[in-house]
């Protein structure tokens, strides 16, 4: 009888741990048509190839980078949560806000991507955004980097120093000519 109580206790503990492990605050998501995956760069690349983001609100043509951007020629596509955001510059975007920035070379060829996804209700200084950026392997890439520059949350590494560092200025300078910029989101160029 004591053995069965012990076994029951172990089973209940394992169930509780499993429930804790599947907490809805886990920022890693597999992706949908309106939400890029936040699991890893391989999943992001597969999602990008499917092209769901192309049905989002996208700038009609690529354009030169804005003043503070290291991205060069680019075109931004924003999901419904960003495109329909009606808050003020200092307000938080909703969880699930996402953008894809197509990166182009001097010949206007698509050569890379920058993806951002808000994974929690609050930005927490950019830490609750998932950042992914891939540049061409054979380019003179910004940040003296080539290939995958960022792939993770904005808590440390290049995701924090490069992505959060630049996006922290969203909405702070009218000279950017972007609409409804805030909460680490650079909107579409007017």
Order of alpha helices (4+ residues) and beta strands (2+ residues): alpha-alpha-beta-beta-alpha-beta-beta-beta-beta
